[in-house]
């Protein structure tokens, strides 16, 4: 343990102070593979610039959208113009061998009475067609979100109109065996290329508000399918990218709440630990914020990197203290072992775009340069997580929290409980280790002496 701690201290000192985000595009990591991530588009077809700010969009639920402009408002879901601007920005940068993962949620945040099954399918169809029009020769790997059903969250364990519609709409991208499980249970797997497999998990089956799956130990048989898929990938010497809407672990903005039901979180963590040598990365959405997590094995060693992509929608609840600017991102991965090397995070300053009447998407940061990391493999991300605990100055964490909100102008400082929740959720995904992190009276000392 002491030797491990000494090695970490040497590593941390060698890294020096965490660096600020670059102004330019950063250095392209050479011959690495690339893929894009979009999430939580939440199209609101009702958005329009009305004289009455309470009538701008249904998604504001009657609250005044006083900052509304051509590309949206922080109290509203995405107008079509915002989604189009994101896709146009990506289209100018996409390369022929890229692929795109799309982690769900196309319909808006509106009361259930404002939607129906047919309306959800229509929104899903419109968004799918827009993506296909912009990227006719690029493969998209989607995952279903909790809003991609009606009523929202209530995804069932058997075939239904929305699963079947998703299979029909996504047929240009997916093979027959993937379409079969998608139409039956909302999940699928498919090879991206030789040696690399995407596994799209329907995390809504494990979501707390989903009454359709309450008290089920293995809804839709997805656990059995997932373990079988990972076992076969291992036998075939394949690596796996897990894509899903709702993340593993604990929400970083509320105390002691897992993103999926706690019993399902524990089971998923155990499965991912068991097959961590197969899984090369996890990619999620749902929270609308930009965050990272590191899965530790039972000995406290980092074994998986997890990434939560920020949303395209800028919506926040009227009572929430901060929101996020719209974001999309580009990943780079090692073409030999498929480990994640870097992220280029792009964003739109929504206030500026509305004032200028022009969507000027920019590079927000390059992750390795922002934090002085060699890559984004589990050991590097754990080093980052620990450095945010151990470095005495707050500027490093402030940078992380600024990225968490995608550069949102009016965010409050994250101190005290806010900071503890962010950092405990970053490295402790199971109940026992997370509870210990919260309870430790001297948290920095606890992390340094017990997890290195």
DOLOBA-413776 format. One record per residue (C-alpha): x, y negated, z negated. Coordinates in nm, 3 decimals. Example, Ala and Ser with C-alpha at 12.3 -4.5 7.8 and 13.67 -1.06 7.14 Angstrom:
<pts>
{x = 1.230; y = 0.450; z = -0.780}
{x = 1.367; y = 0.106; z = -0.714}
</pts>
This chain:
<pts>
{x = 0.000; y = 0.000; z = 0.000}
{x = 0.280; y = -0.245; z = -0.092}
{x = 0.462; y = -0.167; z = 0.231}
{x = 0.148; y = -0.231; z = 0.432}
{x = 0.094; y = -0.562; z = 0.252}
{x = 0.455; y = -0.666; z = 0.318}
{x = 0.416; y = -0.584; z = 0.687}
{x = 0.103; y = -0.795; z = 0.706}
{x = 0.267; y = -1.093; z = 0.538}
{x = 0.559; y = -1.076; z = 0.785}
{x = 0.313; y = -1.053; z = 1.074}
{x = 0.110; y = -1.347; z = 0.945}
{x = 0.413; y = -1.566; z = 0.894}
{x = 0.543; y = -1.485; z = 1.241}
{x = 0.215; y = -1.598; z = 1.390}
{x = 0.244; y = -1.937; z = 1.228}
{x = -0.054; y = -2.167; z = 1.202}
{x = -0.357; y = -2.077; z = 1.412}
{x = -0.355; y = -2.288; z = 1.725}
{x = -0.624; y = -2.517; z = 1.857}
{x = -0.824; y = -2.418; z = 2.163}
{x = -0.658; y = -2.493; z = 2.496}
{x = -0.776; y = -2.775; z = 2.717}
{x = -0.727; y = -2.583; z = 3.042}
{x = -0.836; y = -2.242; z = 3.162}
{x = -0.555; y = -2.056; z = 2.993}
{x = -0.339; y = -1.788; z = 3.149}
{x = -0.507; y = -1.507; z = 3.344}
{x = -0.394; y = -1.181; z = 3.182}
{x = -0.236; y = -1.046; z = 3.500}
{x = -0.364; y = -0.716; z = 3.634}
{x = -0.630; y = -0.663; z = 3.366}
{x = -0.990; y = -0.568; z = 3.442}
{x = -1.266; y = -0.825; z = 3.393}
{x = -1.633; y = -0.834; z = 3.308}
{x = -1.890; y = -1.097; z = 3.212}
{x = -2.140; y = -1.107; z = 2.927}
{x = -2.472; y = -1.292; z = 2.926}
{x = -2.731; y = -1.265; z = 2.653}
{x = -3.054; y = -1.409; z = 2.517}
{x = -3.161; y = -1.611; z = 2.820}
{x = -3.515; y = -1.657; z = 2.678}
{x = -3.681; y = -1.821; z = 2.976}
{x = -3.965; y = -2.056; z = 2.876}
{x = -4.174; y = -2.111; z = 3.191}
{x = -4.377; y = -2.381; z = 3.014}
{x = -4.081; y = -2.618; z = 2.970}
{x = -4.141; y = -2.959; z = 3.131}
{x = -4.059; y = -3.321; z = 3.052}
{x = -4.393; y = -3.429; z = 2.903}
{x = -4.464; y = -3.778; z = 2.764}
{x = -4.572; y = -3.612; z = 2.439}
{x = -4.261; y = -3.447; z = 2.284}
{x = -4.481; y = -3.190; z = 2.108}
{x = -4.599; y = -3.065; z = 2.450}
{x = -4.258; y = -3.012; z = 2.614}
{x = -4.250; y = -2.634; z = 2.557}
{x = -4.456; y = -2.366; z = 2.385}
{x = -4.140; y = -2.233; z = 2.223}
{x = -4.109; y = -2.543; z = 1.999}
{x = -4.438; y = -2.437; z = 1.838}
{x = -4.566; y = -2.793; z = 1.828}
{x = -4.252; y = -2.953; z = 1.685}
{x = -4.138; y = -3.263; z = 1.877}
{x = -3.862; y = -3.192; z = 2.130}
{x = -3.724; y = -3.545; z = 2.115}
{x = -3.396; y = -3.464; z = 2.292}
{x = -3.558; y = -3.298; z = 2.593}
{x = -3.383; y = -3.337; z = 2.926}
{x = -3.355; y = -3.157; z = 3.257}
{x = -3.155; y = -2.869; z = 3.102}
{x = -3.352; y = -2.818; z = 2.785}
{x = -3.378; y = -2.914; z = 2.421}
{x = -3.249; y = -2.761; z = 2.098}
{x = -3.606; y = -2.689; z = 1.985}
{x = -3.697; y = -2.512; z = 2.310}
{x = -3.603; y = -2.197; z = 2.491}
{x = -3.432; y = -2.213; z = 2.829}
{x = -3.589; y = -2.395; z = 3.121}
{x = -3.526; y = -2.225; z = 3.454}
{x = -3.278; y = -2.501; z = 3.542}
{x = -3.055; y = -2.405; z = 3.247}
{x = -3.048; y = -2.036; z = 3.340}
{x = -2.980; y = -2.125; z = 3.702}
{x = -2.690; y = -2.351; z = 3.600}
{x = -2.533; y = -2.070; z = 3.397}
{x = -2.560; y = -1.824; z = 3.686}
{x = -2.427; y = -2.079; z = 3.936}
{x = -2.127; y = -2.145; z = 3.711}
{x = -2.053; y = -1.774; z = 3.684}
{x = -2.101; y = -1.719; z = 4.057}
{x = -1.817; y = -1.959; z = 4.131}
{x = -1.579; y = -1.755; z = 3.913}
{x = -1.691; y = -1.394; z = 3.961}
{x = -1.446; y = -1.169; z = 4.144}
{x = -1.541; y = -0.867; z = 4.360}
{x = -1.435; y = -0.603; z = 4.105}
{x = -1.608; y = -0.772; z = 3.809}
{x = -1.920; y = -0.635; z = 3.647}
{x = -2.170; y = -0.801; z = 3.413}
{x = -2.328; y = -0.682; z = 3.089}
{x = -2.662; y = -0.838; z = 2.996}
{x = -2.769; y = -0.774; z = 2.637}
{x = -3.136; y = -0.854; z = 2.652}
{x = -3.411; y = -1.098; z = 2.553}
{x = -3.567; y = -1.265; z = 2.858}
{x = -3.910; y = -1.385; z = 2.726}
{x = -3.945; y = -1.695; z = 2.507}
{x = -3.995; y = -1.730; z = 2.132}
{x = -4.370; y = -1.789; z = 2.132}
{x = -4.661; y = -1.641; z = 1.932}
{x = -4.773; y = -1.299; z = 2.051}
{x = -5.108; y = -1.439; z = 2.166}
{x = -4.925; y = -1.648; z = 2.429}
{x = -4.784; y = -1.336; z = 2.600}
{x = -4.896; y = -0.994; z = 2.720}
{x = -4.736; y = -0.683; z = 2.865}
{x = -4.786; y = -0.813; z = 3.218}
{x = -4.636; y = -1.152; z = 3.129}
{x = -4.330; y = -0.995; z = 2.968}
{x = -4.279; y = -0.782; z = 3.280}
{x = -4.319; y = -1.094; z = 3.497}
{x = -4.056; y = -1.286; z = 3.300}
{x = -3.822; y = -0.986; z = 3.306}
{x = -3.877; y = -0.958; z = 3.680}
{x = -3.809; y = -1.329; z = 3.742}
{x = -3.485; y = -1.324; z = 3.543}
{x = -3.372; y = -0.998; z = 3.706}
{x = -3.438; y = -1.135; z = 4.053}
{x = -3.244; y = -1.454; z = 3.975}
{x = -2.945; y = -1.251; z = 3.860}
{x = -2.960; y = -1.029; z = 4.170}
{x = -2.981; y = -1.331; z = 4.401}
{x = -2.669; y = -1.486; z = 4.251}
{x = -2.474; y = -1.158; z = 4.229}
{x = -2.596; y = -0.936; z = 4.515}
{x = -2.280; y = -0.724; z = 4.520}
{x = -2.204; y = -0.704; z = 4.148}
{x = -2.323; y = -0.424; z = 3.918}
{x = -2.517; y = -0.538; z = 3.612}
{x = -2.548; y = -0.323; z = 3.300}
{x = -2.849; y = -0.441; z = 3.097}
{x = -2.966; y = -0.359; z = 2.744}
{x = -3.319; y = -0.417; z = 2.615}
{x = -3.384; y = -0.687; z = 2.354}
{x = -3.651; y = -0.716; z = 2.087}
{x = -3.834; y = -0.982; z = 2.290}
{x = -3.837; y = -0.762; z = 2.600}
{x = -4.155; y = -0.594; z = 2.481}
{x = -4.507; y = -0.694; z = 2.390}
{x = -4.583; y = -0.740; z = 2.111}
{x = -4.223; y = -0.836; z = 2.042}
{x = -4.012; y = -0.599; z = 1.832}
{x = -4.260; y = -0.311; z = 1.861}
{x = -4.069; y = -0.090; z = 2.103}
{x = -4.205; y = 0.266; z = 2.104}
{x = -4.022; y = 0.596; z = 2.121}
{x = -4.173; y = 0.717; z = 2.448}
{x = -4.228; y = 0.597; z = 2.803}
{x = -4.444; y = 0.289; z = 2.855}
{x = -4.514; y = 0.019; z = 3.111}
{x = -4.221; y = -0.200; z = 3.011}
{x = -3.959; y = 0.077; z = 3.003}
{x = -4.084; y = 0.189; z = 3.345}
{x = -4.078; y = -0.169; z = 3.477}
{x = -3.721; y = -0.215; z = 3.354}
{x = -3.618; y = 0.106; z = 3.531}
{x = -3.783; y = -0.013; z = 3.853}
{x = -3.628; y = -0.361; z = 3.834}
{x = -3.279; y = -0.235; z = 3.746}
{x = -3.273; y = 0.047; z = 4.001}
{x = -3.027; y = -0.139; z = 4.229}
{x = -2.768; y = -0.119; z = 3.950}
{x = -2.831; y = 0.214; z = 3.779}
{x = -2.815; y = 0.578; z = 3.886}
{x = -3.101; y = 0.826; z = 3.863}
{x = -3.000; y = 0.992; z = 3.536}
{x = -2.959; y = 0.648; z = 3.370}
{x = -3.299; y = 0.537; z = 3.503}
{x = -3.460; y = 0.851; z = 3.362}
{x = -3.355; y = 0.792; z = 3.000}
{x = -3.418; y = 0.418; z = 3.038}
{x = -3.778; y = 0.480; z = 3.144}
{x = -3.829; y = 0.726; z = 2.858}
{x = -3.657; y = 0.556; z = 2.566}
{x = -3.494; y = 0.229; z = 2.672}
{x = -3.134; y = 0.363; z = 2.665}
{x = -2.889; y = 0.505; z = 2.919}
{x = -2.527; y = 0.572; z = 3.006}
{x = -2.334; y = 0.532; z = 3.329}
{x = -1.975; y = 0.536; z = 3.449}
{x = -1.836; y = 0.193; z = 3.533}
{x = -1.528; y = 0.340; z = 3.698}
{x = -1.311; y = 0.646; z = 3.648}
{x = -1.232; y = 0.670; z = 3.277}
{x = -1.474; y = 0.398; z = 3.159}
{x = -1.836; y = 0.452; z = 3.059}
{x = -2.105; y = 0.207; z = 2.946}
{x = -2.348; y = 0.330; z = 2.680}
{x = -2.655; y = 0.104; z = 2.651}
{x = -2.814; y = 0.162; z = 2.308}
{x = -3.174; y = 0.063; z = 2.236}
{x = -3.113; y = -0.096; z = 1.896}
{x = -3.475; y = -0.216; z = 1.876}
{x = -3.568; y = 0.138; z = 1.775}
{x = -3.374; y = 0.069; z = 1.453}
{x = -3.494; y = -0.290; z = 1.396}
{x = -3.665; y = -0.370; z = 1.066}
{x = -3.974; y = -0.544; z = 1.210}
{x = -4.045; y = -0.251; z = 1.447}
{x = -4.345; y = -0.083; z = 1.284}
{x = -4.361; y = 0.172; z = 1.568}
{x = -4.045; y = 0.344; z = 1.439}
{x = -4.089; y = 0.299; z = 1.063}
{x = -3.978; y = 0.604; z = 0.860}
{x = -3.840; y = 0.785; z = 1.166}
{x = -3.500; y = 0.945; z = 1.116}
{x = -3.414; y = 0.967; z = 1.487}
{x = -3.652; y = 0.753; z = 1.696}
{x = -3.671; y = 0.873; z = 2.056}
{x = -3.393; y = 1.121; z = 1.978}
{x = -3.141; y = 0.846; z = 2.050}
{x = -2.895; y = 0.952; z = 1.778}
{x = -2.875; y = 1.303; z = 1.919}
{x = -2.833; y = 1.160; z = 2.270}
{x = -2.570; y = 0.908; z = 2.154}
{x = -2.357; y = 1.165; z = 1.976}
{x = -2.385; y = 1.405; z = 2.269}
{x = -2.285; y = 1.125; z = 2.510}
{x = -1.984; y = 1.027; z = 2.300}
{x = -1.880; y = 1.391; z = 2.262}
{x = -1.895; y = 1.445; z = 2.639}
{x = -1.702; y = 1.123; z = 2.700}
{x = -1.433; y = 1.252; z = 2.463}
{x = -1.419; y = 1.585; z = 2.645}
{x = -1.386; y = 1.405; z = 2.979}
{x = -1.113; y = 1.172; z = 2.847}
{x = -1.336; y = 0.869; z = 2.900}
{x = -1.349; y = 0.548; z = 2.701}
{x = -1.683; y = 0.388; z = 2.616}
{x = -1.813; y = 0.033; z = 2.596}
{x = -2.115; y = 0.023; z = 2.365}
{x = -2.362; y = -0.246; z = 2.473}
{x = -2.673; y = -0.327; z = 2.274}
{x = -2.888; y = -0.620; z = 2.172}
{x = -2.877; y = -0.608; z = 1.791}
{x = -2.532; y = -0.579; z = 1.630}
{x = -2.402; y = -0.339; z = 1.373}
{x = -2.324; y = -0.467; z = 1.027}
{x = -2.451; y = -0.756; z = 0.818}
{x = -2.589; y = -1.085; z = 0.942}
{x = -2.326; y = -1.356; z = 0.886}
{x = -2.573; y = -1.626; z = 0.778}
{x = -2.777; y = -1.452; z = 0.507}
{x = -2.675; y = -1.250; z = 0.203}
{x = -2.685; y = -0.870; z = 0.209}
{x = -2.909; y = -0.824; z = 0.516}
{x = -2.815; y = -0.579; z = 0.791}
{x = -2.912; y = -0.663; z = 1.148}
{x = -3.089; y = -0.327; z = 1.188}
{x = -3.252; y = -0.130; z = 0.905}
{x = -2.993; y = -0.050; z = 0.640}
{x = -3.029; y = 0.328; z = 0.668}
{x = -2.979; y = 0.306; z = 1.045}
{x = -2.682; y = 0.075; z = 1.002}
{x = -2.511; y = 0.330; z = 0.778}
{x = -2.575; y = 0.609; z = 1.026}
{x = -2.453; y = 0.406; z = 1.323}
{x = -2.139; y = 0.300; z = 1.136}
{x = -2.064; y = 0.664; z = 1.056}
{x = -2.113; y = 0.770; z = 1.419}
{x = -1.892; y = 0.488; z = 1.545}
{x = -1.621; y = 0.576; z = 1.295}
{x = -1.632; y = 0.939; z = 1.401}
{x = -1.594; y = 0.846; z = 1.768}
{x = -1.383; y = 0.534; z = 1.725}
{x = -1.108; y = 0.691; z = 1.935}
{x = -1.357; y = 0.707; z = 2.224}
{x = -1.517; y = 0.364; z = 2.181}
{x = -1.306; y = 0.085; z = 2.335}
{x = -1.538; y = -0.201; z = 2.237}
{x = -1.885; y = -0.305; z = 2.118}
{x = -2.079; y = -0.592; z = 2.278}
{x = -2.393; y = -0.745; z = 2.131}
{x = -2.625; y = -1.048; z = 2.138}
{x = -2.938; y = -1.129; z = 1.933}
{x = -2.798; y = -1.376; z = 1.676}
{x = -2.743; y = -1.647; z = 1.943}
{x = -2.407; y = -1.723; z = 1.784}
{x = -2.044; y = -1.639; z = 1.869}
{x = -1.889; y = -1.399; z = 1.620}
{x = -1.653; y = -1.106; z = 1.587}
{x = -1.647; y = -0.799; z = 1.365}
{x = -1.394; y = -0.524; z = 1.300}
{x = -1.500; y = -0.171; z = 1.215}
{x = -1.274; y = -0.019; z = 0.949}
{x = -1.246; y = 0.353; z = 0.890}
{x = -1.292; y = 0.501; z = 0.544}
{x = -0.925; y = 0.436; z = 0.467}
{x = -0.962; y = 0.066; z = 0.551}
{x = -0.780; y = 0.084; z = 0.885}
{x = -0.921; y = -0.119; z = 1.179}
{x = -1.054; y = 0.116; z = 1.448}
{x = -1.303; y = -0.080; z = 1.666}
{x = -1.346; y = -0.438; z = 1.792}
{x = -1.702; y = -0.576; z = 1.801}
{x = -1.809; y = -0.894; z = 1.980}
{x = -2.135; y = -1.088; z = 1.951}
{x = -2.188; y = -1.319; z = 2.247}
{x = -2.365; y = -1.652; z = 2.205}
{x = -2.699; y = -1.712; z = 2.375}
{x = -2.784; y = -1.903; z = 2.688}
{x = -3.090; y = -2.041; z = 2.509}
{x = -3.014; y = -2.332; z = 2.274}
{x = -3.330; y = -2.288; z = 2.063}
{x = -3.333; y = -2.330; z = 1.688}
{x = -3.618; y = -2.332; z = 1.442}
{x = -3.725; y = -2.679; z = 1.329}
{x = -3.598; y = -2.608; z = 0.975}
{x = -3.263; y = -2.455; z = 1.074}
{x = -2.962; y = -2.677; z = 0.999}
{x = -2.780; y = -2.611; z = 1.328}
{x = -2.816; y = -2.454; z = 1.669}
{x = -2.579; y = -2.351; z = 1.949}
{x = -2.487; y = -2.486; z = 2.285}
{x = -2.556; y = -2.246; z = 2.575}
{x = -2.273; y = -2.002; z = 2.643}
{x = -2.155; y = -1.724; z = 2.876}
{x = -1.828; y = -1.536; z = 2.856}
{x = -1.564; y = -1.346; z = 3.048}
{x = -1.372; y = -1.052; z = 2.901}
{x = -1.037; y = -0.911; z = 3.010}
{x = -0.950; y = -0.549; z = 2.939}
{x = -0.652; y = -0.318; z = 2.977}
{x = -0.707; y = -0.097; z = 3.280}
{x = -0.515; y = 0.191; z = 3.120}
{x = -0.674; y = 0.232; z = 2.776}
{x = -0.963; y = -0.018; z = 2.824}
{x = -0.879; y = -0.214; z = 2.508}
{x = -1.006; y = -0.573; z = 2.506}
{x = -0.730; y = -0.823; z = 2.579}
{x = -0.898; y = -1.162; z = 2.582}
{x = -1.215; y = -1.372; z = 2.605}
{x = -1.270; y = -1.688; z = 2.803}
{x = -1.574; y = -1.851; z = 2.648}
{x = -1.766; y = -2.100; z = 2.865}
{x = -2.029; y = -2.340; z = 2.738}
{x = -2.256; y = -2.625; z = 2.833}
{x = -2.269; y = -2.933; z = 2.612}
{x = -2.647; y = -2.965; z = 2.629}
{x = -2.665; y = -3.323; z = 2.502}
{x = -2.406; y = -3.437; z = 2.755}
{x = -2.570; y = -3.245; z = 3.039}
{x = -2.907; y = -3.406; z = 2.973}
{x = -2.755; y = -3.753; z = 2.952}
{x = -2.557; y = -3.707; z = 3.275}
{x = -2.840; y = -3.520; z = 3.450}
{x = -2.577; y = -3.264; z = 3.551}
{x = -2.481; y = -2.922; z = 3.413}
{x = -2.104; y = -2.933; z = 3.373}
{x = -2.011; y = -2.594; z = 3.229}
{x = -1.663; y = -2.592; z = 3.074}
{x = -1.415; y = -2.354; z = 2.917}
{x = -1.466; y = -2.383; z = 2.543}
{x = -1.172; y = -2.167; z = 2.439}
{x = -0.945; y = -1.877; z = 2.527}
{x = -0.957; y = -1.653; z = 2.224}
{x = -0.597; y = -1.535; z = 2.211}
{x = -0.471; y = -1.892; z = 2.247}
{x = -0.722; y = -2.036; z = 2.002}
{x = -0.610; y = -1.804; z = 1.723}
{x = -0.255; y = -1.710; z = 1.823}
{x = -0.334; y = -1.342; z = 1.888}
{x = -0.154; y = -1.099; z = 2.121}
{x = -0.485; y = -0.935; z = 2.226}
{x = -0.830; y = -0.855; z = 2.086}
{x = -0.769; y = -0.496; z = 1.984}
{x = -0.888; y = -0.392; z = 1.634}
{x = -0.555; y = -0.457; z = 1.460}
{x = -0.537; y = -0.810; z = 1.607}
{x = -0.895; y = -0.895; z = 1.513}
{x = -0.843; y = -0.765; z = 1.160}
{x = -0.532; y = -0.979; z = 1.137}
{x = -0.746; y = -1.279; z = 1.235}
{x = -1.014; y = -1.191; z = 0.980}
{x = -0.759; y = -1.159; z = 0.701}
{x = -0.580; y = -1.477; z = 0.801}
{x = -0.907; y = -1.668; z = 0.762}
{x = -0.917; y = -1.541; z = 0.402}
{x = -0.549; y = -1.577; z = 0.318}
{x = -0.438; y = -1.903; z = 0.479}
{x = -0.490; y = -2.180; z = 0.224}
{x = -0.603; y = -2.450; z = 0.464}
{x = -0.962; y = -2.452; z = 0.593}
{x = -0.883; y = -2.573; z = 0.945}
{x = -0.854; y = -2.218; z = 1.082}
{x = -1.196; y = -2.121; z = 0.952}
{x = -1.341; y = -2.453; z = 1.065}
{x = -1.224; y = -2.372; z = 1.417}
{x = -1.390; y = -2.031; z = 1.395}
{x = -1.717; y = -2.184; z = 1.272}
{x = -1.710; y = -2.447; z = 1.547}
{x = -1.688; y = -2.162; z = 1.798}
{x = -1.961; y = -1.975; z = 1.609}
{x = -2.203; y = -2.259; z = 1.699}
{x = -2.057; y = -2.298; z = 2.051}
{x = -1.945; y = -2.655; z = 1.976}
{x = -2.283; y = -2.773; z = 1.844}
{x = -2.237; y = -3.137; z = 1.744}
{x = -2.447; y = -3.157; z = 1.428}
{x = -2.343; y = -2.842; z = 1.244}
{x = -2.277; y = -2.876; z = 0.869}
{x = -1.951; y = -2.767; z = 0.710}
{x = -1.942; y = -2.400; z = 0.615}
{x = -1.806; y = -2.374; z = 0.263}
{x = -1.867; y = -2.163; z = -0.047}
{x = -2.142; y = -1.906; z = 0.003}
{x = -2.164; y = -1.983; z = 0.376}
{x = -1.797; y = -1.903; z = 0.426}
{x = -1.804; y = -1.591; z = 0.207}
{x = -2.097; y = -1.447; z = 0.403}
{x = -1.922; y = -1.513; z = 0.733}
{x = -1.598; y = -1.348; z = 0.623}
{x = -1.749; y = -1.049; z = 0.441}
{x = -1.966; y = -0.967; z = 0.743}
{x = -1.661; y = -0.989; z = 0.970}
{x = -1.477; y = -0.687; z = 0.829}
{x = -1.717; y = -0.492; z = 0.612}
{x = -1.996; y = -0.326; z = 0.806}
{x = -2.114; y = -0.060; z = 0.561}
{x = -2.303; y = -0.126; z = 0.238}
{x = -2.034; y = -0.016; z = -0.007}
{x = -1.748; y = -0.224; z = 0.132}
{x = -1.972; y = -0.526; z = 0.199}
{x = -2.111; y = -0.522; z = -0.157}
{x = -1.759; y = -0.495; z = -0.296}
{x = -1.652; y = -0.792; z = -0.085}
{x = -1.938; y = -1.004; z = -0.219}
{x = -1.878; y = -0.898; z = -0.579}
{x = -1.499; y = -0.933; z = -0.591}
{x = -1.420; y = -1.228; z = -0.822}
{x = -1.094; y = -1.309; z = -0.645}
{x = -1.184; y = -1.223; z = -0.288}
{x = -0.858; y = -1.317; z = -0.117}
{x = -0.656; y = -1.107; z = -0.362}
{x = -0.903; y = -0.820; z = -0.323}
{x = -0.874; y = -0.821; z = 0.055}
{x = -0.495; y = -0.843; z = 0.054}
{x = -0.438; y = -0.569; z = -0.204}
{x = -0.712; y = -0.322; z = -0.109}
{x = -0.737; y = -0.344; z = 0.269}
{x = -0.377; y = -0.364; z = 0.381}
</pts>
